[in-house]
Amino acid sequence: MQRSLDLGVRVVDTAELYGFGRSERIVGRALAGRRQQAFLATKLLPVLPVAPVVLQRARASLRRLGVQAVDLYQLHQPNPTVPLSQTMAGLGRLLDDGLVRHVGVSNYSLHRWQQAEAALGRPVLSNQVRYSLVDRSPEAELLPWAQRHDRLIIAYSPLGQGLLSGRYDENHPPSGAVRRSSPLFLPDNVARARPLVDALRQVAAAHGATPAQVALAWLVRRPNVIVIPGASSVAQAEANAEAADLQLSDDEDAALCAASDAFVPVGGMAALRGLARRQADDTRAELRQRVGALADRAAGDPGGLVGGLLRAARQAGRQAARQAAGGVSRAG
Ligand SMILES: NC(=O)c1ccc[n+]([C@@H]2O[C@H](COP(=O)([O-])OP(=O)(O)OC[C@H]3O[C@@H](n4cnc5c(N)ncnc54)[C@H](OP(=O)(O)O)[C@@H]3O)[C@@H](O)[C@H]2O)c1
């Protein structure tokens, strides 16, 4: 975070949900003495977003962040079970008291965003949604409306969770539960994304940049779009900040749009089946690893409890096999 601020990054986005408050505390420590340099955004997880709860949760976020006010307070998800009027009453009060400078939403449809504005009686500045070359759904309604009405689209997962960096292929998937359970990283979809990643590589080569930087530059070219890439190292944070200086031509933009249009990922039941297969493979691999570790322990301590249990299990297995064979020969 320190390096990003040094390089001119200004939007810092966190949420009470991230690390159950830990992320806000880390952001607060990083911003100590530099609060004025950041446009600070956090999010409320709307479990029961009635006015008193909204007020109490906002104050808790401010305490963790160590600040008097945040620049943007966003509703992390829609909650259709609580009337927007109740939630917005709380947010309006936070605006009036100066604890929050702007209100935003996240993962809202256009209709619900407009309903939120009507309930607040003031602009709801931004909608934070998934937006990248692998998912351009915000272009249908959200972005044109934001551009017409001077609102913002905050693009999350702007690198398609790292898929657009070109680091991954069918044989080298990313690790970590989040991406292993994402349909985007199914082998079929990673293969289908190859022409898009190649198009990014081609543009990147012309600028001495990386595919990830071009993916970000493509987004920030769009009026009223802000990107919040996640970085897993200082080097990535530096590269992402540098992407702000990359100027793509209209032809390059058009080539990337065409490659993005041609990317049609596997979805629906086929994706669910792929994810279930991946889950089963991961579970099998984990079990194998655990049994291997147990066998190692047993080898080091043949007379011990683990060795005894493993011997008993093997014996039971052999007995069951003998009984099954007897049954077969009797049946025969
Ligand atoms: N509002 C919401 O509901 C919501 C939902 C999801 C995310 N978000 C927010 O959006 C932020 C970003 O989204 P995200 O993390 O899901 O996806 P992302 O920004 O598309 O991808 C981040 C990943 O891409 C790789 N990467 C980043 N910079 C790179 C570079 N310069 N070169 C190569 N690889 C690079 C890193 O992974 P590897 O190096 O491991 O490949 C990094 O973890 C999150 O931090 C979160 O704050 C919000």
PDBQT file of the ligand as one rigid body, heavy atoms in Angstrom, charges set to zero:
ROOT
HETATM    1  N1  LIG A 401     -17.451  -5.936  -4.464  1.00  0.00    +0.000 N 
HETATM    2  C1  LIG A 401     -17.269  -7.222  -4.602  1.00  0.00    +0.000 C 
HETATM    3  O1  LIG A 401     -18.201  -8.021  -4.464  1.00  0.00    +0.000 OA
HETATM    4  C2  LIG A 401     -15.882  -7.728  -4.931  1.00  0.00    +0.000 A 
HETATM    5  C3  LIG A 401     -15.708  -9.053  -5.340  1.00  0.00    +0.000 A 
HETATM    6  C4  LIG A 401     -14.398  -9.483  -5.660  1.00  0.00    +0.000 A 
HETATM    7  C5  LIG A 401     -13.323  -8.602  -5.544  1.00  0.00    +0.000 A 
HETATM    8  N2  LIG A 401     -13.548  -7.320  -5.122  1.00  0.00    +0.000 N 
HETATM    9  C6  LIG A 401     -12.416  -6.365  -4.995  1.00  0.00    +0.000 C 
HETATM   10  O2  LIG A 401     -11.700  -6.277  -6.209  1.00  0.00    +0.000 OA
HETATM   11  C7  LIG A 401     -10.301  -6.415  -5.985  1.00  0.00    +0.000 C 
HETATM   12  C8  LIG A 401      -9.628  -7.073  -7.167  1.00  0.00    +0.000 C 
HETATM   13  O3  LIG A 401     -10.299  -8.223  -7.603  1.00  0.00    +0.000 OA
HETATM   14  P1  LIG A 401      -9.659  -9.691  -7.638  1.00  0.00    +0.000 P 
HETATM   15  O4  LIG A 401      -8.513  -9.791  -6.702  1.00  0.00    +0.000 OA
HETATM   16  O5  LIG A 401     -10.807 -10.626  -7.504  1.00  0.00    +0.000 OA
HETATM   17  O6  LIG A 401      -9.179  -9.862  -9.138  1.00  0.00    +0.000 OA
HETATM   18  P2  LIG A 401      -8.101  -9.175 -10.084  1.00  0.00    +0.000 P 
HETATM   19  O7  LIG A 401      -7.712  -7.841  -9.603  1.00  0.00    +0.000 OA
HETATM   20  O8  LIG A 401      -8.665  -9.315 -11.442  1.00  0.00    +0.000 OA
HETATM   21  O9  LIG A 401      -6.868 -10.197  -9.987  1.00  0.00    +0.000 OA
HETATM   22  C9  LIG A 401      -5.959 -10.123  -8.938  1.00  0.00    +0.000 C 
HETATM   23  C10 LIG A 401      -4.873 -11.161  -9.137  1.00  0.00    +0.000 C 
HETATM   24  O10 LIG A 401      -4.250 -10.986 -10.405  1.00  0.00    +0.000 OA
HETATM   25  C11 LIG A 401      -2.850 -11.220 -10.296  1.00  0.00    +0.000 C 
HETATM   26  N3  LIG A 401      -2.163  -9.952 -10.634  1.00  0.00    +0.000 N 
HETATM   27  C12 LIG A 401      -2.385  -8.715 -10.107  1.00  0.00    +0.000 A 
HETATM   28  N4  LIG A 401      -1.589  -7.799 -10.661  1.00  0.00    +0.000 NA
HETATM   29  C13 LIG A 401      -0.846  -8.454 -11.587  1.00  0.00    +0.000 A 
HETATM   30  C14 LIG A 401       0.165  -8.044 -12.485  1.00  0.00    +0.000 A 
HETATM   31  N5  LIG A 401       0.566  -6.793 -12.580  1.00  0.00    +0.000 N 
HETATM   32  N6  LIG A 401       0.730  -8.997 -13.295  1.00  0.00    +0.000 NA
HETATM   33  C15 LIG A 401       0.328 -10.285 -13.232  1.00  0.00    +0.000 A 
HETATM   34  N7  LIG A 401      -0.630 -10.731 -12.390  1.00  0.00    +0.000 NA
HETATM   35  C16 LIG A 401      -1.208  -9.825 -11.575  1.00  0.00    +0.000 A 
HETATM   36  C17 LIG A 401      -2.595 -11.621  -8.845  1.00  0.00    +0.000 C 
HETATM   37  O11 LIG A 401      -2.725 -13.036  -8.704  1.00  0.00    +0.000 OA
HETATM   38  P3  LIG A 401      -1.536 -14.109  -8.962  1.00  0.00    +0.000 P 
HETATM   39  O12 LIG A 401      -0.226 -13.381  -8.988  1.00  0.00    +0.000 OA
HETATM   40  O13 LIG A 401      -1.670 -15.052  -7.830  1.00  0.00    +0.000 OA
HETATM   41  O14 LIG A 401      -1.906 -14.745 -10.259  1.00  0.00    +0.000 OA
HETATM   42  C18 LIG A 401      -3.760 -10.985  -8.122  1.00  0.00    +0.000 C 
HETATM   43  O15 LIG A 401      -4.086 -11.614  -6.917  1.00  0.00    +0.000 OA
HETATM   44  C19 LIG A 401     -10.191  -7.213  -4.689  1.00  0.00    +0.000 C 
HETATM   45  O16 LIG A 401      -9.005  -6.901  -4.011  1.00  0.00    +0.000 OA
HETATM   46  C20 LIG A 401     -11.429  -6.769  -3.925  1.00  0.00    +0.000 C 
HETATM   47  O17 LIG A 401     -11.126  -5.610  -3.164  1.00  0.00    +0.000 OA
HETATM   48  C21 LIG A 401     -14.798  -6.866  -4.839  1.00  0.00    +0.000 A 
ENDROOT
TORSDOF 0
